Amino acid sequence: MRAGLGRFLVLGTVFVCAACGLVYELELVALATYLAGDSVTQASLVLSVMVFAMGVGSLLAKRLRCRAAVGFGAVEAVLALIGGCSAMALYASFAWWGHSRSALVGFSFAIGVLIGAEVPLLMTLIQRVRRQDAGGAVADLFAADYVGALVGGLAFPFLLLPALGQLTGALVTGAVNAIAGGALVLWLFRRDLSVRARWTLIVVNGLVLAALAAGAALTPSFERAARQAVYGPGVRVALRTGEQEIVLAGGGTSGRPLSLFLGGRLRVSGRDEDRYHEALIHPAMAAGPHGRVLVLGGGDGLAAREVLRYAGVRSVTVVERDAEVVRLARHDPDLAALNGGAYRDPRVRAVTADAFDWLRRPVAYDVVVCDLPAPELTPSTKYYSQEFYGLAERVLAPGGRLVVHAGPLRPGPRAFWTVDATVRSAGLWTAPYAIDTPRPGGRGRPHDWGFVLAARSPVGLRLARHGPRPHSLTEPGLRAAHRAAERHREAGLPPSTLMHPRYGT
């Protein structure tokens, strides 16, 4: 074979392997963020461990340079198997053992070691095709490596995730990795292999591809079993959107309360959602005019249900990022029954948009409801920033109120009081309160829902004298909830901003 064609094949393999390596990396970050939240922590953990492990792999590869062809073939086969199965193993660890941090570190280290071993071995192989100065060879290798990383980085969110999902996408990537590495060694460098080494690599790569194919075939069954382990046996709806995974469990004839999970976290429980939504909505609605209401989040329609109980409501705008949540709230019989058919009311308008972007519109509202995920989840911190509340303050009509779901007050009050301090930094007066939940938190500890009611002037916590009466909330209970929150107050906390978020898990 001509040297030019040989170098092209080696660099093409570098390109493919680099793309696969970056897909493994992004897949670990994405799945860990989905399972554990806090994308900054998960990305930092994966990247730091993987880069360190790549250095270790580069050092270990020095021992394989004398048998670079068989070493590279073995490294690619093991990398294809570990990288391809990493998503499934990480999800299994979370589903059946309740945690995935150890598996995340282990797979990040193993994949990093194998990726780090690639370049020294490929450097040796490309010199076998044609001798050239070390600087030129390194430049060629890294150019192909970086371009491959670009393609892998773009393929993961725009091709693999939408078309195949995380589990099947990782398995297909592993198969491509095994084929590329095996083909290079078994064809271009076949004369560097003994007969025994050649057949060993053929068998090993065949077994790896068979294992990956079996994993792809079993992925639907595995996902169903994992969902049952996480959500219980009553899963009725499970779908993956561009934003998150949506799971509906219970309801119907199952005898279990309806549960809605978004991104792996329980967002609605038919057992106690009325207590949460009454505490979120009624103090804000009773404190002044409420003709125009904006609900940020709350695509399940449950906040809108409580708002519609007030006769003076003229319009309710629900801003939800994920259109599938609204579709389920409209058409799923159990969820539509729970929200009282809120979306059938002509006063309710649902829009698919980002809450931050929507607040930039010059429209005034009497009540703004922030029914958004808790602030300790990194993707949500921008909705708990000084900039966000500054925009919310601008859309409040004269006498308008803002109510914020601020996360639990106990056992860690710092995040809750940071929300309060951030709302006040936008020029609003606040009235915090915390409502106990019927179910305990982690390890049986008390758990609550924390809220902050805010307005441009001091606002009191009360219920409407002649309006609808909540089923689970009383005015004495509301005042007690305010006093209970104030007993845990942490003063002097700085506000959270987009450039300096102050929430953490």
C-alpha positions as CSV (number, residue, x, y, z in Angstrom):
1,M,0.0,0.0,0.0
2,R,1.2,3.5,-0.8
3,A,2.4,5.5,2.2
4,G,-0.1,8.3,1.5
5,L,-3.1,6.0,1.6
6,G,-1.8,4.3,4.7
7,R,-1.4,7.6,6.6
8,F,-4.9,8.6,5.4
9,L,-6.4,5.4,6.9
10,V,-4.6,5.9,10.2
11,L,-5.7,9.5,10.4
12,G,-9.2,8.5,9.5
13,T,-9.2,6.0,12.3
14,V,-8.0,8.8,14.7
15,F,-10.9,10.9,13.5
16,V,-13.5,8.2,14.2
17,C,-12.0,7.2,17.6
18,A,-11.9,10.8,18.7
19,A,-15.5,11.3,17.8
20,C,-16.5,8.1,19.7
21,G,-14.4,9.2,22.7
22,L,-16.1,12.6,23.0
23,V,-19.5,10.9,22.6
24,Y,-18.7,8.7,25.6
25,E,-17.7,11.8,27.6
26,L,-20.8,13.8,26.7
27,E,-23.0,10.8,27.4
28,L,-21.6,10.4,30.9
29,V,-22.1,14.1,31.6
30,A,-25.7,14.1,30.2
31,L,-26.8,11.0,32.0
32,A,-25.2,11.9,35.3
33,T,-26.9,15.4,35.1
34,Y,-30.2,13.7,34.4
35,L,-29.9,11.3,37.3
36,A,-28.3,13.5,39.9
37,G,-28.9,17.1,38.8
38,D,-26.3,19.9,39.2
39,S,-24.7,19.8,35.7
40,V,-21.7,21.9,36.8
41,T,-20.7,19.3,39.4
42,Q,-21.3,16.3,37.1
43,A,-19.4,17.9,34.2
44,S,-16.5,18.9,36.4
45,L,-16.3,15.4,37.9
46,V,-16.3,13.6,34.5
47,L,-13.9,16.0,32.8
48,S,-11.4,16.2,35.6
49,V,-11.3,12.4,36.2
50,M,-11.2,11.7,32.5
51,V,-8.3,14.1,31.8
52,F,-6.3,12.7,34.7
53,A,-7.0,9.2,33.5
54,M,-5.8,10.1,30.0
55,G,-2.5,11.0,31.4
56,V,-2.3,7.7,33.2
57,G,-3.2,5.9,30.0
58,S,-0.5,7.7,28.0
59,L,2.1,6.5,30.5
60,L,0.8,2.9,30.5
61,A,0.8,2.8,26.7
62,K,4.6,3.2,26.7
63,R,4.8,-0.5,27.6
64,L,2.7,-1.4,24.5
65,R,4.7,0.5,21.8
66,C,6.8,-2.6,21.0
67,R,3.6,-4.3,20.0
68,A,1.6,-1.2,18.9
69,A,-0.7,-2.9,16.4
70,V,-2.1,-5.6,18.8
71,G,-2.0,-3.2,21.7
72,F,-4.1,-0.6,19.8
73,G,-6.6,-3.3,18.6
74,A,-7.0,-4.5,22.2
75,V,-7.4,-1.0,23.6
76,E,-10.1,-0.2,21.0
77,A,-12.0,-3.4,21.7
78,V,-12.1,-2.8,25.5
79,L,-12.9,0.9,25.0
80,A,-15.8,0.0,22.7
81,L,-17.2,-2.4,25.2
82,I,-16.8,-0.2,28.3
83,G,-17.8,3.0,26.5
84,G,-20.8,1.4,24.8
85,C,-22.1,-0.1,28.0
86,S,-21.4,2.8,30.3
87,A,-24.8,4.5,29.9
88,M,-26.6,1.2,30.6
89,A,-24.4,0.4,33.6
90,L,-24.8,4.0,35.0
91,Y,-28.6,3.9,34.7
92,A,-28.7,0.4,36.3
93,S,-26.6,1.6,39.3
94,F,-29.0,4.5,39.8
95,A,-32.2,2.4,39.3
96,W,-31.3,-0.6,41.5
97,W,-28.8,0.8,44.0
98,G,-30.1,4.4,44.3
99,H,-26.8,6.1,43.5
100,S,-24.5,6.5,40.5
101,R,-21.5,8.5,41.7
102,S,-19.2,5.6,42.1
103,A,-20.1,4.1,38.7
104,L,-19.6,7.6,37.1
105,V,-16.1,8.0,38.5
106,G,-15.2,4.4,37.6
107,F,-16.3,4.6,34.0
108,S,-14.8,8.1,33.6
109,F,-11.5,6.8,34.8
110,A,-11.6,3.6,32.7
111,I,-12.6,5.4,29.5
112,G,-10.0,8.1,30.1
113,V,-7.2,5.6,30.5
114,L,-8.1,3.8,27.3
115,I,-8.5,7.1,25.3
116,G,-5.2,8.3,26.7
117,A,-3.5,5.1,25.4
118,E,-4.7,5.7,21.9
119,V,-2.4,8.6,20.8
120,P,1.0,7.1,21.8
121,L,0.1,3.8,20.0
122,L,-1.2,5.6,16.9
123,M,1.9,7.7,16.9
124,T,3.9,4.5,16.7
125,L,1.7,3.1,14.0
126,I,1.7,6.1,11.7
127,Q,5.6,6.1,11.9
128,R,5.4,2.4,10.7
129,V,3.6,3.6,7.6
130,R,6.1,6.4,6.8
131,R,8.8,7.9,8.8
132,Q,8.5,11.6,9.4
133,D,9.6,14.1,12.0
134,A,7.9,13.8,15.4
135,G,6.4,17.4,15.2
136,G,4.7,16.8,11.9
137,A,3.3,13.4,13.0
138,V,1.9,14.9,16.2
139,A,0.4,17.8,14.3
140,D,-1.4,15.4,11.9
141,L,-2.6,13.2,14.7
142,F,-4.0,16.0,16.8
143,A,-5.6,17.8,13.8
144,A,-7.5,14.6,13.0
145,D,-8.3,14.1,16.8
146,Y,-9.7,17.6,17.2
147,V,-11.8,17.5,14.1
148,G,-13.2,14.1,15.2
149,A,-14.0,15.6,18.6
150,L,-15.9,18.4,16.9
151,V,-18.0,15.9,14.8
152,G,-18.6,13.7,17.9
153,G,-19.6,16.7,20.0
154,L,-22.2,17.8,17.3
155,A,-23.4,14.3,16.6
156,F,-24.3,13.6,20.2
157,P,-27.0,16.3,20.8
158,F,-28.2,16.6,17.2
159,L,-28.2,13.1,15.9
160,L,-27.6,10.3,18.5
161,L,-29.9,11.6,21.3
162,P,-32.9,12.5,19.1
163,A,-32.7,9.4,16.9
164,L,-31.4,6.7,19.3
165,G,-31.6,8.0,22.9
166,Q,-28.8,7.8,25.4
167,L,-28.6,4.0,25.9
168,T,-28.8,2.9,22.2
169,G,-26.7,5.8,21.1
170,A,-23.8,4.7,23.4
171,L,-24.1,1.1,22.2
172,V,-24.0,2.2,18.5
173,T,-21.0,4.4,19.2
174,G,-19.2,1.5,20.8
175,A,-19.9,-0.6,17.7
176,V,-18.5,2.1,15.4
177,N,-15.4,2.3,17.7
178,A,-14.8,-1.4,17.6
179,I,-15.2,-1.7,13.8
180,A,-12.9,1.3,13.2
181,G,-10.1,0.1,15.5
182,G,-10.4,-3.6,14.5
183,A,-10.5,-2.8,10.7
184,L,-7.3,-0.7,10.9
185,V,-5.3,-3.3,12.7
186,L,-6.6,-6.4,11.0
187,W,-6.2,-5.0,7.5
188,L,-3.5,-2.3,7.4
189,F,-1.2,-3.8,10.0
190,R,-2.1,-7.5,9.6
191,R,1.5,-8.4,8.9
192,D,2.6,-7.0,12.3
193,L,0.3,-9.6,13.9
194,S,1.0,-13.2,14.6
195,V,-1.6,-15.7,13.5
196,R,-2.6,-16.2,17.2
197,A,-2.9,-12.5,17.8
198,R,-4.9,-12.0,14.6
199,W,-7.5,-14.6,15.5
200,T,-7.6,-13.4,19.1
201,L,-8.5,-9.9,18.0
202,I,-11.1,-11.2,15.5
203,V,-12.8,-13.3,18.2
204,V,-12.6,-10.5,20.8
205,N,-14.0,-7.9,18.4
206,G,-16.7,-10.3,17.4
207,L,-17.7,-10.9,21.0
208,V,-17.7,-7.1,21.7
209,L,-20.0,-6.5,18.7
210,A,-22.2,-9.3,19.7
211,A,-22.5,-7.9,23.3
212,L,-23.3,-4.5,22.0
213,A,-25.9,-5.8,19.6
214,A,-27.5,-7.8,22.4
215,G,-27.5,-4.7,24.6
216,A,-29.3,-2.7,21.8
217,A,-31.8,-5.5,21.4
218,L,-32.5,-5.7,25.1
219,T,-32.6,-1.9,25.6
220,P,-36.4,-1.6,25.6
221,S,-36.8,-4.4,28.2
222,F,-34.0,-2.9,30.3
223,E,-35.6,0.5,30.3
224,R,-38.9,-0.9,31.4
225,A,-37.3,-2.8,34.2
226,A,-35.2,0.2,35.3
227,R,-38.3,2.5,35.3
228,Q,-40.2,0.0,37.4
229,A,-37.3,-0.1,39.8
230,V,-37.2,3.7,40.1
231,Y,-40.9,4.6,39.8
232,G,-42.7,1.5,40.9
233,P,-44.7,-1.0,38.9
234,G,-47.5,1.4,37.9
235,V,-45.8,3.3,35.1
236,R,-48.4,4.2,32.4
237,V,-46.6,6.8,30.3
238,A,-42.8,7.1,29.7
239,L,-41.5,9.4,27.0
240,R,-38.4,11.3,26.3
241,T,-38.7,14.8,24.9
242,G,-36.1,17.3,23.9
243,E,-36.2,18.7,27.4
244,Q,-36.5,15.8,29.8
245,E,-38.0,12.4,30.5
246,I,-41.7,12.4,31.5
247,V,-43.2,9.5,33.5
248,L,-46.7,9.1,34.7
249,A,-47.3,6.4,37.2
250,G,-50.3,5.2,39.2
251,G,-53.8,6.6,38.8
252,G,-56.6,4.8,36.9
253,T,-57.5,1.4,38.3
254,S,-54.1,0.9,39.9
255,G,-55.2,2.0,43.3
256,R,-52.1,4.2,43.6
257,P,-52.1,8.0,43.6
258,L,-51.1,9.6,40.3
259,S,-47.5,10.6,40.2
260,L,-45.8,12.8,37.6
261,F,-42.0,12.6,37.3
262,L,-40.1,15.1,35.3
263,G,-36.4,14.5,34.6
264,G,-36.4,11.6,37.2
265,R,-37.8,13.8,40.0
266,L,-41.3,13.6,41.5
267,R,-43.1,16.9,40.6
268,V,-46.7,15.9,41.3
269,S,-48.2,13.4,43.7
270,G,-51.9,12.9,43.8
271,R,-51.5,12.2,47.5
272,D,-50.6,15.8,48.5
273,E,-50.5,18.1,45.4
274,D,-53.5,20.0,46.6
275,R,-51.7,21.0,49.8
276,Y,-48.7,22.3,47.7
277,H,-50.8,24.2,45.1
278,E,-53.1,25.7,47.6
279,A,-50.2,27.1,49.5
280,L,-48.6,28.4,46.3
281,I,-51.7,30.1,44.9
282,H,-54.2,31.3,47.5
283,P,-52.0,33.7,49.5
284,A,-51.0,35.5,46.3
285,M,-54.5,35.6,44.9
286,A,-56.1,36.9,48.1
287,A,-53.6,39.7,48.6
288,G,-55.0,42.0,45.9
289,P,-56.3,42.2,42.3
290,H,-56.0,39.0,40.3
291,G,-57.6,39.6,36.9
292,R,-54.5,38.7,34.8
293,V,-52.3,35.8,36.1
294,L,-49.0,34.5,34.7
295,V,-47.9,31.0,35.7
296,L,-44.3,30.2,34.9
297,G,-43.9,26.5,34.8
298,G,-46.9,24.6,36.0
299,G,-47.6,22.9,32.7
300,D,-49.5,20.2,34.6
301,G,-52.4,22.6,35.0
302,L,-52.7,22.2,38.7
303,A,-51.7,25.8,39.6
304,A,-54.1,27.0,36.9
305,R,-56.8,24.9,38.5
306,E,-56.4,26.8,41.8
307,V,-56.2,30.2,40.0
308,L,-59.5,29.5,38.2
309,R,-61.4,29.1,41.5
310,Y,-61.4,32.9,41.8
311,A,-64.3,34.6,40.0
312,G,-62.4,37.7,39.1
313,V,-59.8,36.0,36.9
314,R,-60.0,37.2,33.3
315,S,-56.9,35.4,31.8
316,V,-54.3,32.9,32.9
317,T,-51.1,32.5,30.8
318,V,-49.2,29.3,31.5
319,V,-45.6,29.4,30.2
320,E,-44.1,25.9,30.0
321,R,-40.8,24.9,28.2
322,D,-42.0,21.4,27.4
323,A,-45.0,21.2,25.2
324,E,-45.5,17.4,26.0
325,V,-46.2,18.3,29.7
326,V,-49.1,20.5,28.5
327,R,-50.3,17.8,26.0
328,L,-50.4,15.2,28.8
329,A,-52.2,17.7,31.1
330,R,-54.8,18.2,28.4
331,H,-55.4,14.6,27.2
332,D,-54.3,12.1,29.9
333,P,-57.6,11.2,31.6
334,D,-56.1,11.0,35.1
335,L,-54.0,14.1,34.9
336,A,-56.8,16.1,33.3
337,A,-59.2,15.0,36.1
338,L,-56.6,16.1,38.7
339,N,-56.3,19.6,37.2
340,G,-60.0,19.9,36.8
341,G,-59.8,20.3,33.0
342,A,-58.1,23.6,33.5
343,Y,-57.0,23.7,29.8
344,R,-60.6,23.5,28.6
345,D,-61.3,26.9,30.3
346,P,-61.2,29.6,27.6
347,R,-59.5,31.9,30.0
348,V,-56.4,29.7,30.0
349,R,-53.7,30.1,27.4
350,A,-50.7,27.8,27.3
351,V,-47.5,28.8,25.5
352,T,-44.3,26.9,24.9
353,A,-41.5,29.3,25.9
354,D,-38.7,29.9,28.3
355,A,-39.8,31.8,31.4
356,F,-36.8,34.1,31.3
357,D,-37.6,35.1,27.7
358,W,-41.3,35.5,28.3
359,L,-40.7,38.1,31.1
360,R,-39.1,40.4,28.6
361,R,-42.5,41.1,27.0
362,P,-44.1,44.4,27.9
363,V,-47.3,42.8,29.4
364,A,-48.5,43.6,33.0
365,Y,-49.9,40.9,35.3
366,D,-51.6,41.2,38.7
367,V,-50.1,37.9,39.9
368,V,-46.9,36.1,38.7
369,V,-46.6,32.5,39.9
370,C,-43.1,30.9,39.7
371,D,-43.9,27.1,39.8
372,L,-40.4,26.1,38.8
373,P,-38.0,23.3,39.8
374,A,-36.1,23.9,43.0
375,P,-33.1,26.3,42.8
376,E,-30.5,23.7,43.8
377,L,-30.8,22.1,40.4
378,T,-28.2,23.9,38.2
379,P,-30.4,24.3,35.1
380,S,-33.0,26.1,37.3
381,T,-30.7,28.6,39.0
382,K,-31.2,31.2,36.3
383,Y,-34.9,31.3,37.4
384,Y,-33.8,32.2,40.9
385,S,-31.4,35.0,40.0
386,Q,-31.5,38.7,40.6
387,E,-31.9,39.4,36.9
388,F,-34.9,37.0,36.7
389,Y,-36.7,38.7,39.6
390,G,-35.8,42.1,38.1
391,L,-37.7,41.1,35.0
392,A,-40.6,39.8,37.1
393,E,-40.8,43.0,39.0
394,R,-41.1,44.9,35.7
395,V,-44.2,43.0,34.6
396,L,-46.1,43.4,37.8
397,A,-49.1,45.7,37.5
398,P,-49.8,48.3,40.2
399,G,-50.6,46.3,43.4
400,G,-49.3,43.1,41.7
401,R,-47.7,40.2,43.5
402,L,-45.0,37.6,42.8
403,V,-45.0,34.2,44.5
404,V,-42.0,31.9,44.2
405,H,-41.6,28.2,45.0
406,A,-38.3,28.5,46.9
407,G,-37.5,24.9,47.6
408,P,-37.6,23.3,51.1
409,L,-36.7,25.3,54.2
410,R,-35.5,22.2,56.1
411,P,-33.1,20.6,56.6
412,G,-30.9,23.2,54.8
413,P,-32.3,26.7,55.0
414,R,-29.5,28.5,53.2
415,A,-30.9,28.0,49.7
416,F,-34.4,29.1,50.8
417,W,-33.1,32.3,52.4
418,T,-30.9,33.0,49.4
419,V,-34.1,33.0,47.3
420,D,-35.7,35.5,49.7
421,A,-32.6,37.7,49.7
422,T,-32.5,37.6,45.9
423,V,-36.2,38.6,45.5
424,R,-35.6,41.5,47.9
425,S,-32.6,42.6,45.9
426,A,-35.0,43.3,43.0
427,G,-36.7,45.9,45.1
428,L,-39.6,43.8,46.4
429,W,-40.9,43.2,50.0
430,T,-41.2,39.6,50.9
431,A,-43.3,37.4,53.2
432,P,-41.8,33.9,53.4
433,Y,-43.7,30.8,54.6
434,A,-43.1,27.0,54.8
435,I,-45.8,24.3,54.7
436,D,-45.0,20.9,56.1
437,T,-45.6,18.0,53.7
438,P,-47.4,14.8,54.7
439,R,-44.4,12.7,53.7
440,P,-40.9,12.7,55.2
441,G,-37.8,13.7,53.2
442,G,-34.6,11.7,52.9
443,R,-33.9,9.2,55.7
444,G,-37.2,10.1,57.3
445,R,-36.3,13.7,58.1
446,P,-39.1,16.3,58.1
447,H,-39.7,17.9,54.8
448,D,-41.6,21.1,53.7
449,W,-42.4,23.3,50.8
450,G,-41.0,26.8,51.1
451,F,-42.6,29.8,49.4
452,V,-41.9,33.6,49.1
453,L,-44.7,36.0,48.5
454,A,-43.4,39.4,47.3
455,A,-44.8,42.8,46.2
456,R,-43.6,46.4,45.8
457,S,-45.0,47.3,49.2
458,P,-45.3,45.2,52.4
459,V,-47.7,42.4,51.8
460,G,-49.5,40.3,54.4
461,L,-50.3,36.6,54.3
462,R,-54.0,36.0,54.4
463,L,-56.8,34.1,52.6
464,A,-59.7,35.6,50.8
465,R,-62.6,36.6,53.0
466,H,-65.3,35.9,50.5
467,G,-63.5,33.9,47.9
468,P,-62.8,30.1,47.5
469,R,-61.7,28.3,50.7
470,P,-58.7,26.0,50.4
471,H,-59.3,22.4,51.6
472,S,-56.0,22.1,53.5
473,L,-54.9,25.6,54.3
474,T,-56.2,27.9,57.0
475,E,-55.4,31.5,57.8
476,P,-54.0,30.6,61.3
477,G,-52.0,27.8,59.7
478,L,-50.6,30.3,57.1
479,R,-49.5,32.7,59.8
480,A,-48.0,29.8,61.7
481,A,-46.1,28.8,58.6
482,H,-44.7,32.4,58.3
483,R,-43.6,32.3,62.0
484,A,-42.0,28.9,61.5
485,A,-40.0,30.2,58.5
486,E,-38.8,33.3,60.3
487,R,-37.5,31.2,63.2
488,H,-35.0,29.7,60.7
489,R,-34.0,33.0,59.0
490,E,-30.4,33.4,57.9
491,A,-29.7,37.1,57.6
492,G,-27.0,38.8,55.5
493,L,-27.0,36.4,52.6
494,P,-25.9,37.9,49.2
495,P,-28.3,37.6,46.3
496,S,-27.8,35.1,43.5
497,T,-27.0,36.4,40.0
498,L,-26.4,34.9,36.6
499,M,-22.7,35.4,36.9
500,H,-22.5,34.3,40.6
501,P,-25.1,31.7,41.3
502,R,-25.2,30.9,45.0
503,Y,-27.2,27.7,45.1
504,G,-25.8,24.2,45.3
505,T,-26.8,20.7,46.1
